[in-house]
Amino acid sequence: MEVQYISVGDYYIQDLTLPEEPRPTYQCLTGRIVS
């Protein structure tokens, strides 16, 4: 489950390259899980 979240966040930002709004949200989630 944790791995899925990180994968989705990284993939979403790298593939879609969303604006700055969703970018920080995904980064925070990924960093939290990684920590």
C-alpha positions, 0 to 999 in steps of 0.5 A, spaced: 500 500 500 505 504 501 509 503 495 503 504 491 502 511 493 509 513 492 509 510 485 502 513 483 505 520 486 512 520 482 508 517 476 503 522 476 508 528 477 513 525 472 508 523 466 502 529 467 507 534 470 501 537 473 501 545 476 504 547 482 498 546 486 498 538 486 505 538 485 507 540 493 501 535 495 504 529 492 511 531 494 509 531 501 505 525 501 511 521 498 516 524 502 512 522 508 511 515 506 519 515 504 520 517 511 
